[in-house]
Amino acid sequence: MAVAQHQPLVGQSWVLTGTLTSMGRDDAKAKLQQLGAKVSGSVSKKTTVVVAGAEAGSKLSDAQKLGVSVWSEAQLLDLLAQHTV
């Protein structure tokens, strides 16, 4: 597994919800952590980004209520590709 050269997500809190089609949630979590992100199981006002896969549930609703940025799986893949994780 390639190691990120830098950690652009240090200090950020990310949440994964729903089903990711291109990778398992554990893989996505590991890759985000390599970039410095803290990956949480719940959404709060301190959450930076929620990545919403297929059939996202209450975490997506929580993010929308709190005004947290919501990304698609495609946006996550673009980020990971930019940093070759």
Biopython code that builds the backbone (N, CA, C, O; Angstrom):
import numpy as np
from Bio.PDB.StructureBuilder import StructureBuilder

atoms = [
    (1, "MET", "N", (0.839, -1.174, 0.000)),
    (1, "MET", "CA", (0.000, 0.000, 0.000)),
    (1, "MET", "C", (0.892, 1.248, 0.000)),
    (1, "MET", "O", (1.819, 1.362, 0.801)),
    (2, "ALA", "N", (0.598, 2.162, -0.897)),
    (2, "ALA", "CA", (1.381, 3.391, -0.985)),
    (2, "ALA", "C", (1.092, 4.273, 0.225)),
    (2, "ALA", "O", (-0.029, 4.308, 0.733)),
    (3, "VAL", "N", (2.095, 4.966, 0.662)),
    (3, "VAL", "CA", (1.932, 5.879, 1.792)),
    (3, "VAL", "C", (1.874, 7.303, 1.256)),
    (3, "VAL", "O", (2.684, 7.692, 0.415)),
    (4, "ALA", "N", (0.927, 8.062, 1.738)),
    (4, "ALA", "CA", (0.780, 9.446, 1.285)),
    (4, "ALA", "C", (2.041, 10.238, 1.624)),
    (4, "ALA", "O", (2.626, 10.073, 2.695)),
    (5, "GLN", "N", (2.445, 11.094, 0.700)),
    (5, "GLN", "CA", (3.631, 11.914, 0.910)),
    (5, "GLN", "C", (3.388, 13.000, 1.955)),
    (5, "GLN", "O", (4.302, 13.398, 2.677)),
    (6, "HIS", "N", (2.173, 13.461, 2.023)),
    (6, "HIS", "CA", (1.818, 14.474, 3.009)),
    (6, "HIS", "C", (0.420, 14.148, 3.524)),
    (6, "HIS", "O", (-0.254, 13.266, 2.992)),
    (7, "GLN", "N", (0.000, 14.845, 4.535)),
    (7, "GLN", "CA", (-1.302, 14.561, 5.137)),
    (7, "GLN", "C", (-2.196, 15.800, 5.090)),
    (7, "GLN", "O", (-2.282, 16.553, 6.060)),
    (8, "PRO", "N", (-2.858, 16.002, 3.951)),
    (8, "PRO", "CA", (-3.672, 17.213, 3.784)),
    (8, "PRO", "C", (-4.940, 17.237, 4.640)),
    (8, "PRO", "O", (-5.582, 18.281, 4.757)),
    (9, "LEU", "N", (-5.306, 16.110, 5.235)),
    (9, "LEU", "CA", (-6.548, 16.063, 6.001)),
    (9, "LEU", "C", (-6.341, 16.105, 7.511)),
    (9, "LEU", "O", (-7.273, 15.847, 8.273)),
    (10, "VAL", "N", (-5.122, 16.428, 7.949)),
    (10, "VAL", "CA", (-4.844, 16.499, 9.381)),
    (10, "VAL", "C", (-5.792, 17.510, 10.030)),
    (10, "VAL", "O", (-5.983, 18.616, 9.525)),
    (11, "GLY", "N", (-6.374, 17.110, 11.148)),
    (11, "GLY", "CA", (-7.288, 17.994, 11.863)),
    (11, "GLY", "C", (-8.723, 17.902, 11.387)),
    (11, "GLY", "O", (-9.602, 18.563, 11.939)),
    (12, "GLN", "N", (-8.974, 17.092, 10.369)),
    (12, "GLN", "CA", (-10.334, 16.949, 9.850)),
    (12, "GLN", "C", (-10.964, 15.664, 10.357)),
    (12, "GLN", "O", (-10.276, 14.672, 10.597)),
    (13, "SER", "N", (-12.271, 15.693, 10.516)),
    (13, "SER", "CA", (-13.036, 14.525, 10.942)),
    (13, "SER", "C", (-13.973, 14.120, 9.809)),
    (13, "SER", "O", (-14.774, 14.930, 9.343)),
    (14, "TRP", "N", (-13.874, 12.874, 9.370)),
    (14, "TRP", "CA", (-14.670, 12.365, 8.256)),
    (14, "TRP", "C", (-15.556, 11.233, 8.746)),
    (14, "TRP", "O", (-15.201, 10.511, 9.678)),
    (15, "VAL", "N", (-16.715, 11.083, 8.111)),
    (15, "VAL", "CA", (-17.639, 10.000, 8.426)),
    (15, "VAL", "C", (-18.019, 9.312, 7.116)),
    (15, "VAL", "O", (-18.299, 9.969, 6.113)),
    (16, "LEU", "N", (-18.023, 7.983, 7.142)),
    (16, "LEU", "CA", (-18.443, 7.191, 5.984)),
    (16, "LEU", "C", (-19.814, 6.612, 6.275)),
    (16, "LEU", "O", (-20.048, 6.087, 7.364)),
    (17, "THR", "N", (-20.729, 6.703, 5.308)),
    (17, "THR", "CA", (-22.057, 6.135, 5.486)),
    (17, "THR", "C", (-22.545, 5.538, 4.175)),
    (17, "THR", "O", (-22.135, 5.969, 3.097)),
    (18, "GLY", "N", (-23.405, 4.565, 4.267)),
    (18, "GLY", "CA", (-23.910, 3.904, 3.071)),
    (18, "GLY", "C", (-22.910, 2.894, 2.529)),
    (18, "GLY", "O", (-21.880, 2.625, 3.146)),
    (19, "THR", "N", (-23.231, 2.344, 1.370)),
    (19, "THR", "CA", (-22.402, 1.320, 0.745)),
    (19, "THR", "C", (-21.505, 1.946, -0.310)),
    (19, "THR", "O", (-21.982, 2.631, -1.216)),
    (20, "LEU", "N", (-20.207, 1.708, -0.189)),
    (20, "LEU", "CA", (-19.260, 2.179, -1.204)),
    (20, "LEU", "C", (-19.068, 1.051, -2.205)),
    (20, "LEU", "O", (-18.842, -0.094, -1.816)),
    (21, "THR", "N", (-19.158, 1.369, -3.495)),
    (21, "THR", "CA", (-19.104, 0.325, -4.521)),
    (21, "THR", "C", (-17.691, -0.005, -4.971)),
    (21, "THR", "O", (-17.438, -1.120, -5.428)),
    (22, "SER", "N", (-16.768, 0.939, -4.853)),
    (22, "SER", "CA", (-15.425, 0.722, -5.394)),
    (22, "SER", "C", (-14.444, 0.142, -4.388)),
    (22, "SER", "O", (-13.397, -0.382, -4.768)),
    (23, "MET", "N", (-14.782, 0.234, -3.098)),
    (23, "MET", "CA", (-13.895, -0.293, -2.059)),
    (23, "MET", "C", (-14.715, -0.515, -0.801)),
    (23, "MET", "O", (-15.797, 0.050, -0.649)),
    (24, "GLY", "N", (-14.204, -1.331, 0.089)),
    (24, "GLY", "CA", (-14.881, -1.533, 1.357)),
    (24, "GLY", "C", (-14.735, -0.305, 2.236)),
    (24, "GLY", "O", (-13.845, 0.520, 2.033)),
    (25, "ARG", "N", (-15.610, -0.197, 3.203)),
    (25, "ARG", "CA", (-15.546, 0.945, 4.112)),
    (25, "ARG", "C", (-14.236, 0.940, 4.899)),
    (25, "ARG", "O", (-13.673, 1.999, 5.176)),
    (26, "ASP", "N", (-13.753, -0.245, 5.257)),
    (26, "ASP", "CA", (-12.487, -0.334, 5.995)),
    (26, "ASP", "C", (-11.330, 0.200, 5.152)),
    (26, "ASP", "O", (-10.442, 0.879, 5.668)),
    (27, "ASP", "N", (-11.343, -0.110, 3.847)),
    (27, "ASP", "CA", (-10.293, 0.400, 2.944)),
    (27, "ASP", "C", (-10.352, 1.920, 2.861)),
    (27, "ASP", "O", (-9.330, 2.602, 2.941)),
    (28, "ALA", "N", (-11.562, 2.436, 2.699)),
    (28, "ALA", "CA", (-11.739, 3.890, 2.596)),
    (28, "ALA", "C", (-11.271, 4.563, 3.883)),
    (28, "ALA", "O", (-10.611, 5.602, 3.848)),
    (29, "LYS", "N", (-11.618, 3.964, 5.013)),
    (29, "LYS", "CA", (-11.209, 4.515, 6.309)),
    (29, "LYS", "C", (-9.689, 4.547, 6.425)),
    (29, "LYS", "O", (-9.114, 5.552, 6.845)),
    (30, "ALA", "N", (-9.040, 3.447, 6.051)),
    (30, "ALA", "CA", (-7.577, 3.373, 6.129)),
    (30, "ALA", "C", (-6.927, 4.419, 5.232)),
    (30, "ALA", "O", (-5.938, 5.041, 5.618)),
    (31, "LYS", "N", (-7.473, 4.612, 4.051)),
    (31, "LYS", "CA", (-6.885, 5.580, 3.113)),
    (31, "LYS", "C", (-7.064, 7.009, 3.618)),
    (31, "LYS", "O", (-6.159, 7.833, 3.481)),
    (32, "LEU", "N", (-8.219, 7.304, 4.197)),
    (32, "LEU", "CA", (-8.423, 8.633, 4.768)),
    (32, "LEU", "C", (-7.481, 8.863, 5.946)),
    (32, "LEU", "O", (-6.942, 9.958, 6.110)),
    (33, "GLN", "N", (-7.286, 7.843, 6.756)),
    (33, "GLN", "CA", (-6.377, 7.968, 7.894)),
    (33, "GLN", "C", (-4.943, 8.185, 7.420)),
    (33, "GLN", "O", (-4.184, 8.910, 8.063)),
    (34, "GLN", "N", (-4.565, 7.571, 6.312)),
    (34, "GLN", "CA", (-3.213, 7.794, 5.763)),
    (34, "GLN", "C", (-3.021, 9.253, 5.376)),
    (34, "GLN", "O", (-1.905, 9.772, 5.408)),
    (35, "LEU", "N", (-4.123, 9.912, 5.007)),
    (35, "LEU", "CA", (-4.056, 11.329, 4.637)),
    (35, "LEU", "C", (-4.209, 12.235, 5.853)),
    (35, "LEU", "O", (-4.239, 13.458, 5.723)),
    (36, "GLY", "N", (-4.304, 11.630, 7.035)),
    (36, "GLY", "CA", (-4.327, 12.416, 8.261)),
    (36, "GLY", "C", (-5.692, 12.637, 8.877)),
    (36, "GLY", "O", (-5.793, 13.250, 9.940)),
    (37, "ALA", "N", (-6.749, 12.151, 8.234)),
    (37, "ALA", "CA", (-8.096, 12.382, 8.755)),
    (37, "ALA", "C", (-8.399, 11.467, 9.930)),
    (37, "ALA", "O", (-7.882, 10.353, 10.024)),
    (38, "LYS", "N", (-9.241, 11.957, 10.815)),
    (38, "LYS", "CA", (-9.833, 11.112, 11.851)),
    (38, "LYS", "C", (-11.154, 10.625, 11.257)),
    (38, "LYS", "O", (-11.954, 11.431, 10.783)),
    (39, "VAL", "N", (-11.385, 9.320, 11.280)),
    (39, "VAL", "CA", (-12.631, 8.781, 10.735)),
    (39, "VAL", "C", (-13.521, 8.373, 11.900)),
    (39, "VAL", "O", (-13.157, 7.528, 12.718)),
    (40, "SER", "N", (-14.685, 8.988, 11.958)),
    (40, "SER", "CA", (-15.603, 8.805, 13.079)),
    (40, "SER", "C", (-16.817, 7.987, 12.650)),
    (40, "SER", "O", (-17.129, 7.882, 11.464)),
    (41, "GLY", "N", (-17.486, 7.417, 13.629)),
    (41, "GLY", "CA", (-18.686, 6.640, 13.345)),
    (41, "GLY", "C", (-19.964, 7.448, 13.464)),
    (41, "GLY", "O", (-21.047, 6.954, 13.151)),
    (42, "SER", "N", (-19.842, 8.695, 13.917)),
    (42, "SER", "CA", (-21.043, 9.514, 14.076)),
    (42, "SER", "C", (-20.795, 10.938, 13.601)),
    (42, "SER", "O", (-19.667, 11.431, 13.611)),
    (43, "VAL", "N", (-21.869, 11.578, 13.190)),
    (43, "VAL", "CA", (-21.806, 12.943, 12.660)),
    (43, "VAL", "C", (-22.029, 13.941, 13.789)),
    (43, "VAL", "O", (-22.932, 13.775, 14.610)),
    (44, "SER", "N", (-21.197, 14.978, 13.822)),
    (44, "SER", "CA", (-21.391, 16.069, 14.779)),
    (44, "SER", "C", (-21.073, 17.381, 14.066)),
    (44, "SER", "O", (-20.679, 17.388, 12.899)),
    (45, "LYS", "N", (-21.248, 18.483, 14.779)),
    (45, "LYS", "CA", (-20.942, 19.779, 14.160)),
    (45, "LYS", "C", (-19.451, 19.922, 13.887)),
    (45, "LYS", "O", (-19.043, 20.817, 13.146)),
    (46, "LYS", "N", (-18.625, 19.047, 14.479)),
    (46, "LYS", "CA", (-17.186, 19.085, 14.233)),
    (46, "LYS", "C", (-16.774, 18.254, 13.016)),
    (46, "LYS", "O", (-15.613, 18.285, 12.610)),
    (47, "THR", "N", (-17.720, 17.509, 12.432)),
    (47, "THR", "CA", (-17.434, 16.689, 11.254)),
    (47, "THR", "C", (-17.115, 17.598, 10.075)),
    (47, "THR", "O", (-17.818, 18.576, 9.823)),
    (48, "THR", "N", (-16.041, 17.262, 9.354)),
    (48, "THR", "CA", (-15.639, 18.050, 8.189)),
    (48, "THR", "C", (-16.415, 17.620, 6.948)),
    (48, "THR", "O", (-16.988, 18.452, 6.245)),
    (49, "VAL", "N", (-16.428, 16.306, 6.684)),
    (49, "VAL", "CA", (-17.071, 15.772, 5.480)),
    (49, "VAL", "C", (-17.737, 14.441, 5.811)),
    (49, "VAL", "O", (-17.183, 13.623, 6.546)),
    (50, "VAL", "N", (-18.938, 14.233, 5.259)),
    (50, "VAL", "CA", (-19.589, 12.927, 5.281)),
    (50, "VAL", "C", (-19.555, 12.392, 3.856)),
    (50, "VAL", "O", (-20.028, 13.050, 2.929)),
    (51, "VAL", "N", (-18.994, 11.197, 3.683)),
    (51, "VAL", "CA", (-18.998, 10.542, 2.372)),
    (51, "VAL", "C", (-20.206, 9.615, 2.358)),
    (51, "VAL", "O", (-20.283, 8.664, 3.137)),
    (52, "ALA", "N", (-21.143, 9.900, 1.467)),
    (52, "ALA", "CA", (-22.405, 9.156, 1.418)),
    (52, "ALA", "C", (-22.420, 8.215, 0.227)),
    (52, "ALA", "O", (-22.462, 8.644, -0.926)),
    (53, "GLY", "N", (-22.385, 6.922, 0.528)),
    (53, "GLY", "CA", (-22.513, 5.904, -0.507)),
    (53, "GLY", "C", (-23.983, 5.575, -0.727)),
    (53, "GLY", "O", (-24.868, 6.286, -0.251)),
    (54, "ALA", "N", (-24.232, 4.492, -1.451)),
    (54, "ALA", "CA", (-25.598, 4.064, -1.725)),
    (54, "ALA", "C", (-26.310, 3.718, -0.427)),
    (54, "ALA", "O", (-25.703, 3.190, 0.504)),
    (55, "GLU", "N", (-27.594, 4.017, -0.373)),
    (55, "GLU", "CA", (-28.440, 3.701, 0.770)),
    (55, "GLU", "C", (-27.936, 4.326, 2.078)),
    (55, "GLU", "O", (-28.032, 3.722, 3.146)),
    (56, "ALA", "N", (-27.403, 5.534, 1.971)),
    (56, "ALA", "CA", (-26.979, 6.259, 3.172)),
    (56, "ALA", "C", (-28.215, 6.553, 4.021)),
    (56, "ALA", "O", (-29.283, 6.857, 3.489)),
    (57, "GLY", "N", (-28.066, 6.463, 5.326)),
    (57, "GLY", "CA", (-29.221, 6.619, 6.207)),
    (57, "GLY", "C", (-29.174, 7.851, 7.071)),
    (57, "GLY", "O", (-29.033, 8.971, 6.581)),
    (58, "SER", "N", (-29.293, 7.631, 8.371)),
    (58, "SER", "CA", (-29.450, 8.746, 9.312)),
    (58, "SER", "C", (-28.217, 9.647, 9.374)),
    (58, "SER", "O", (-28.345, 10.837, 9.661)),
    (59, "LYS", "N", (-27.029, 9.104, 9.109)),
    (59, "LYS", "CA", (-25.824, 9.953, 9.143)),
    (59, "LYS", "C", (-25.910, 11.030, 8.066)),
    (59, "LYS", "O", (-25.477, 12.162, 8.281)),
    (60, "LEU", "N", (-26.465, 10.680, 6.913)),
    (60, "LEU", "CA", (-26.638, 11.663, 5.838)),
    (60, "LEU", "C", (-27.632, 12.739, 6.287)),
    (60, "LEU", "O", (-27.394, 13.930, 6.090)),
    (61, "SER", "N", (-28.731, 12.318, 6.882)),
    (61, "SER", "CA", (-29.726, 13.283, 7.385)),
    (61, "SER", "C", (-29.114, 14.196, 8.434)),
    (61, "SER", "O", (-29.335, 15.407, 8.420)),
    (62, "ASP", "N", (-28.335, 13.606, 9.353)),
    (62, "ASP", "CA", (-27.680, 14.393, 10.398)),
    (62, "ASP", "C", (-26.750, 15.435, 9.785)),
    (62, "ASP", "O", (-26.733, 16.591, 10.207)),
    (63, "ALA", "N", (-25.978, 15.014, 8.783)),
    (63, "ALA", "CA", (-25.037, 15.926, 8.125)),
    (63, "ALA", "C", (-25.781, 17.097, 7.496)),
    (63, "ALA", "O", (-25.365, 18.249, 7.621)),
    (64, "GLN", "N", (-26.885, 16.791, 6.817)),
    (64, "GLN", "CA", (-27.651, 17.849, 6.160)),
    (64, "GLN", "C", (-28.229, 18.819, 7.197)),
    (64, "GLN", "O", (-28.231, 20.030, 6.976)),
    (65, "LYS", "N", (-28.713, 18.302, 8.311)),
    (65, "LYS", "CA", (-29.272, 19.167, 9.360)),
    (65, "LYS", "C", (-28.207, 20.072, 9.959)),
    (65, "LYS", "O", (-28.477, 21.225, 10.294)),
    (66, "LEU", "N", (-26.974, 19.533, 10.095)),
    (66, "LEU", "CA", (-25.890, 20.296, 10.721)),
    (66, "LEU", "C", (-25.119, 21.171, 9.721)),
    (66, "LEU", "O", (-24.243, 21.942, 10.112)),
    (67, "GLY", "N", (-25.449, 21.047, 8.447)),
    (67, "GLY", "CA", (-24.756, 21.834, 7.432)),
    (67, "GLY", "C", (-23.351, 21.324, 7.127)),
    (67, "GLY", "O", (-22.491, 22.080, 6.676)),
    (68, "VAL", "N", (-23.127, 20.027, 7.379)),
    (68, "VAL", "CA", (-21.819, 19.413, 7.111)),
    (68, "VAL", "C", (-21.723, 19.096, 5.616)),
    (68, "VAL", "O", (-22.703, 18.688, 4.993)),
    (69, "SER", "N", (-20.551, 19.285, 5.063)),
    (69, "SER", "CA", (-20.320, 18.987, 3.651)),
    (69, "SER", "C", (-20.540, 17.495, 3.386)),
    (69, "SER", "O", (-20.038, 16.649, 4.128)),
    (70, "VAL", "N", (-21.293, 17.173, 2.324)),
    (70, "VAL", "CA", (-21.559, 15.783, 1.947)),
    (70, "VAL", "C", (-20.915, 15.519, 0.590)),
    (70, "VAL", "O", (-21.161, 16.233, -0.383)),
    (71, "TRP", "N", (-20.086, 14.479, 0.548)),
    (71, "TRP", "CA", (-19.403, 14.098, -0.689)),
    (71, "TRP", "C", (-19.951, 12.781, -1.207)),
    (71, "TRP", "O", (-20.414, 11.933, -0.444)),
    (72, "SER", "N", (-19.888, 12.631, -2.519)),
    (72, "SER", "CA", (-20.214, 11.350, -3.142)),
    (72, "SER", "C", (-18.974, 10.457, -3.120)),
    (72, "SER", "O", (-17.864, 10.917, -2.852)),
    (73, "GLU", "N", (-19.184, 9.194, -3.403)),
    (73, "GLU", "CA", (-18.041, 8.280, -3.490)),
    (73, "GLU", "C", (-17.078, 8.737, -4.588)),
    (73, "GLU", "O", (-15.863, 8.602, -4.440)),
    (74, "ALA", "N", (-17.610, 9.274, -5.684)),
    (74, "ALA", "CA", (-16.757, 9.744, -6.781)),
    (74, "ALA", "C", (-15.828, 10.867, -6.316)),
    (74, "ALA", "O", (-14.662, 10.908, -6.707)),
    (75, "GLN", "N", (-16.337, 11.770, -5.488)),
    (75, "GLN", "CA", (-15.501, 12.855, -4.967)),
    (75, "GLN", "C", (-14.391, 12.305, -4.071)),
    (75, "GLN", "O", (-13.259, 12.785, -4.105)),
    (76, "LEU", "N", (-14.728, 11.293, -3.269)),
    (76, "LEU", "CA", (-13.726, 10.653, -2.427)),
    (76, "LEU", "C", (-12.644, 10.009, -3.292)),
    (76, "LEU", "O", (-11.454, 10.148, -3.008)),
    (77, "LEU", "N", (-13.053, 9.311, -4.337)),
    (77, "LEU", "CA", (-12.085, 8.652, -5.220)),
    (77, "LEU", "C", (-11.175, 9.674, -5.905)),
    (77, "LEU", "O", (-9.985, 9.422, -6.089)),
    (78, "ASP", "N", (-11.737, 10.827, -6.281)),
    (78, "ASP", "CA", (-10.933, 11.892, -6.881)),
    (78, "ASP", "C", (-9.866, 12.378, -5.885)),
    (78, "ASP", "O", (-8.702, 12.555, -6.244)),
    (79, "LEU", "N", (-10.280, 12.588, -4.646)),
    (79, "LEU", "CA", (-9.345, 13.033, -3.596)),
    (79, "LEU", "C", (-8.227, 12.001, -3.421)),
    (79, "LEU", "O", (-7.050, 12.359, -3.382)),
    (80, "LEU", "N", (-8.595, 10.734, -3.316)),
    (80, "LEU", "CA", (-7.602, 9.687, -3.111)),
    (80, "LEU", "C", (-6.655, 9.594, -4.307)),
    (80, "LEU", "O", (-5.459, 9.357, -4.137)),
    (81, "ALA", "N", (-7.193, 9.781, -5.522)),
    (81, "ALA", "CA", (-6.353, 9.718, -6.719)),
    (81, "ALA", "C", (-5.357, 10.873, -6.755)),
    (81, "ALA", "O", (-4.219, 10.701, -7.193)),
    (82, "GLN", "N", (-5.777, 12.036, -6.301)),
    (82, "GLN", "CA", (-4.882, 13.207, -6.279)),
    (82, "GLN", "C", (-3.697, 12.974, -5.353)),
    (82, "GLN", "O", (-2.609, 13.503, -5.579)),
    (83, "HIS", "N", (-3.912, 12.187, -4.322)),
    (83, "HIS", "CA", (-2.860, 11.970, -3.321)),
    (83, "HIS", "C", (-2.277, 10.562, -3.380)),
    (83, "HIS", "O", (-1.542, 10.140, -2.487)),
    (84, "THR", "N", (-2.621, 9.841, -4.453)),
    (84, "THR", "CA", (-2.112, 8.488, -4.712)),
    (84, "THR", "C", (-2.054, 7.622, -3.463)),
    (84, "THR", "O", (-1.000, 7.114, -3.079)),
    (85, "VAL", "N", (-3.201, 7.471, -2.851)),
    (85, "VAL", "CA", (-3.302, 6.601, -1.667)),
    (85, "VAL", "C", (-3.799, 5.250, -2.112)),
    (85, "VAL", "O", (-3.964, 4.351, -1.288)),
]
sb = StructureBuilder()
sb.init_structure("model")
sb.init_model(0)
sb.init_chain("A")
sb.init_seg("    ")
for serial, (resi, resn, name, xyz) in enumerate(atoms, 1):
    if name == "N":
        sb.init_residue(resn, " ", resi, " ")
    sb.init_atom(name, np.array(xyz, "f"), 0.0, 1.0, " ", f" {name:<3s}", serial, name[0])
structure = sb.get_structure()
